[in-house]
């Protein structure tokens, strides 16, 4: 009797399923066992792909990071001014859909985990506003716009406030309007709607 053909495990399918578990059932529901059941493989198959739950969460962050970075770079270009960095983050957040959901799922799962995940998230956020001169009006406006962006993101994608696409767009128009025209012209970005 011959051996059956080995089933190939697609990491992207596992990551999609992990994000779905977190967004549907919450971060506490994301276990190796739950993920294995969701995709119809053994726990060993999940562990072969990721090793540990922490490695799975890291992979969720990494995948979101690549998607976000591509969108951010299209908007900001290479070596942007700190004000442009904030504006590009605002635009990247405004324009993203699936990437945003993945981010929400990954952040929620990670924040309920070990301190190193929380620290890497803190570091990522700190980098978004690094270099802002908050002794200036433009710098303070950019910082406030950044915080408003993240607040809108959390409210929408954690299901705390329903927002239509039109409302989402209006909110981001308002956020961008809070940044001074001088900040906008310091290193303009293209409109990526």
N, C-alpha and C positions, 0 to 999 in steps of 0.2 A: 504494500500500500504506500503510495507516494505522499510526500508532504504537501500540504496546501500551499498555495501561493501566498507569500508574505504581503500583508496589507501595508501600503505606503502611508506614512503619517505626514500630513501637510501642516507645518507649523502655522501657516497663515489661517488655515481652517480652525486650528486650536485657538489661536488668538481671537478670531472672530467670535467663536463660541464663548471664550472667557469674557469678552466684553459684553456679550449678550447676557450671560449669567449675572454679571455685576449690575448692568442697567435694568434688568428685569426683576432680579431677586435680591439685589443688594450685595455689598462686598463680602459680608459674612458667608454668603452662599458659595463663594468661589473657593472650591477645594479641588484637589487633584481628582478625587473620586467623582465629584459632580461634573467636572470637565470631561472625564473619561466617559461617563454615562451620556453626556450631551452629544458627543460625537461618535458613540458606539465603539469605543476601543477600551483596552484594559488600562488600569491605573499605571501599569508598567510602561505602556505606550506613551502616556503623558510624561512620565518621569524620564523616559528615554529622550524625549524631545526637549524637556526643560530642566530636568533634575529635581528642582524643588519649586515650591509655590513662590518663594522669593524670586527665583530665576524667571518664572512665568510673569510675575509683575514687572520685573525689569524689562522683559521682552515687550510687554504692553507699552511701557514708557518709551522704549527705543523705537518701536514702530510709529507711535504717535509723533515722536521727536523728528523722525525723518520726514513725515508728511508736513508737519508744521514748518520745519526748516526750509523745505522746498518752497512753500508758499511765502514765507517770510523773506527769503532771498529774492524772489521775483519782485517783491514790493520794495524792499529796502536797498537791494543791490549790495555790492561789496563795501565793507568798511564804512557803514553809515554813521552820520552824526548822532549823538545820543538822543536828540529830539526826534530824528527820523526813525531811530530804533523803536521808540515808543509808538509813533504813528504807524509804523509797519506792523507792530504787534496788534494794535487796535484793528487795522485793516485785515490782518490774517485771521483774527478772531471773528470779525464780522463776516468774512467770506466763507468760513469753514463750516461744514455740516457734519459729515461722518467723522472727520478728524476730531471735531469738538466732542462728539459723543464718546469717541475712544479715549480722549483726554479725560473727560469726566469719569468714565469708568475706571481708567487707570489710576487717576488721582484718588478717587474714593477708596478703591481697593488698597492702594499703597498707604494712605494716611492711617488706615486701621492696622497697619502692619508694624514693622520694626522701625526704630528711630532713624536708621540710615536712609530709609525711603523718604521719611519726612525731611531729613537734612538735604537730600538731593533735590527735592521739590523746592525747598527754601532757596537753595543755591540757584536753581533755574530761574525762579522769580526775581531774585536779587540781580541776576545778570541782565534781565530785561530792562532794568532802570539804572544800570551801572553808568556812571559818567554824567548823569543829569546834574546840572548845577541848580540845586534847590535854593540857592540864595537869590536866584533871579525869578521874576514873575513867570517867564516861559518854562523854567524848570519845575516850578511848583504846579503850574497848569498841566504840564505833561505828566507829572506824578499823579495828580488827581484824575486825569483822564485814564491813566493806566489802571488805577484802583477801581474806577467806575466800570471799565471794561471787564475786569475780573469779577466784579460784583454782578454785572449783568449775565456774564457767563455762568456763574454758580447758580444764580436764580433760575435761569432757563434750563440748563442742562442737568441740574440735579432735581428738576421737576418741582421747584419751589414756587415758580411763577410761570403761568402760561403766557407765551408771547407768539403772536403771528409773525410771519416773515416781514410784513410791513412794519409792525411795531419794532422788531429787531433792527431793521434798517433805520427807522426813525431814531431809535435810541443811539445808534452809532453815529448818525449825523449830528445829534446833540453833543455826544462825547467829543467828536472831532472839532465841533464849533467852540468847545471850551478852551482848546489850545489856541493861543494867540496867532494872529496872521503872521507875526514875525517868526514864530516857531514853525509855522507851515512853510514859510519861504526859506528857512535856514537850510533846508535840504529837502525839497519837495519830493513826494512820492506820487506815483500814478494812481488813479482811482481804479481799483480792481473789483468793481461790482459785478 
